[in-house]
């Protein structure tokens, strides 16, 4: 996909399809912000395989996940916990326990070029941005700014 494109969506399935599509585009970095990962379905084997293939394609590739709470992920996502153990230098997980917020309830950013945004928690309305670095970098910079203020998730140390 080489052309700039922005697509609005309103269904859970559309969110997940766009999430998978941007994961397929990943070359160096995946940034994920979500309340607790529940709606992103990171337990789905195909989605996990996309992330695993991405990590195995280059030892310098990174996945940074920022959550508002890790309670659900600790209790319900053993597969992600196992991946953190397998790729400790590549998967970073932090908790945003500050009052700092991103511009959307969920944000997935790939290589500063592509993004999937869910506008509000408990809603599946959002947009997907492909091949638009100028628009995506606004979200990327905000992610990094908030990331610096976050703490390491318990999920990284309890496993």
N, C-alpha and C positions, 0 to 999 in steps of 0.2 A: 504494500500500500504506500504509494509515493505522494498522493495528492492530499492537500489540506482538506479536512472534513470535520464537521461538527454535527453530531446526531443527538437529538433529544430522545429520552426514553421514559417510560412510566411503569414498567413491569419488572418484577424480580428477575424473570428469565432474561430480559434484555440487559439488565445490569450484569448478570453473570456471563452472557455472551460477549459483551464488550470487555469485561475483565479478562476473559480468555483471549480475546483478540489482541489486546494490548500486551498480554504476557507473551504471546507469540512474536511480538515485535521487539522484545527486550534483548539488548545486546550487552549492557554494562550494569544497569542499576534499576531496581524496582523499589519504589517507596509506597508504603501502604499506611493510611491512617483510617481507623475505624473505632467505633465504640468498644466492640468486643470480638469482632470477626464472625459473629454468628451469621449474618446475612451474606457474607462473602463466600460461604461454603468452602472453606479451605480444607475440608475433610474429603472432598470429591477427588477420587483417584486421578482422573485426567488432569485436573487443575494442579494437583501436587506434582504430577509427572512433568507438566510444563515448567514449574518452578525448579524441579530437580534437574531437568535438561538444561535450563538456563544456568544453574549453578555449576554443573559439570562442564559446560562449554568453555569456561575460563575461570581459573582459580581466583581471579581478582573481582569477579562479579559479586554484587552485594544485593541483599534484600533487607530493607529497613522497615520494620513494622512498629507503628506507634498506636497504642491503644489507650482508651480512657479507663478501662478496667481489664484485668487479665483473669478474673475469676472464672468466667465461662470457658475461656481458652484452656486454662489449667485443668478444669474438670472434664471438658468434652473434646479436647483436640490433642489426643496422645500422638497422632501422626505428626503434627507440627512440633510437638515436644521432641519427638525422635529426630526430626530434621534438624532442630537446633543443636542436638547432641552430635549429629553426623557432620554438620557444617557450622561449627562454632565461630569461625572467623568470617563467615559469609552471611549468616542470618543474625541480624541485630534486632532486639525487641525491647522497646522502652514504653514506660507509662507516662502519659501526660496527666499529671495530677495538679497542674497549674490552672489558672483561670484562662490561659491562652487558648484560643480556638483557631481552627482553620476556617476557610470560607465555605466549607461544605461538611456534611455529617460523615461522609466517607470520601476518601481521595486515594486514587491509585495513580501513580506517576511512573512512567517508564522512559528512561534515558532523557528526560527533559523535553521530550517530543510528543508524547501521547499521554492522555489522562482520562480517567473515568471518575466522574463526580456524582455522588448521590447528595441531593440538596438538603434533605432533612432526615433525621433519624425517624424510624417507623414509617418511612415512605420510600418508594422505589423510583421516584422521579429524579431524573438527573440528566447528565449529558456526557457524551464521549467526544474527546478531541483527538484527532489523528493528525500527525505531521504539522503541528503548529507550535514551534518552540517559543515564539513570542508570547502566546497566550498561556502556555503550560508553565513557563518559567515563573510567572507570578505565583502559582500554586507551589512550585518547587521551592522557591526562596522562602515562602511562608512555612512550609514543612520543615526546612532546615532550621529556621529561626526558632520554632517551637521545639524541635527535636533537641536542641542544645540545652533546653531547660528541663528536659524530662529525666526520669530516673530509670535505671535498668529494671526490667521486669523480674519478678520473683520466678517466673517460668524459666529463666535462664540459669538460675542457681539451684532450683529445687530438684531438678531432674537427675 
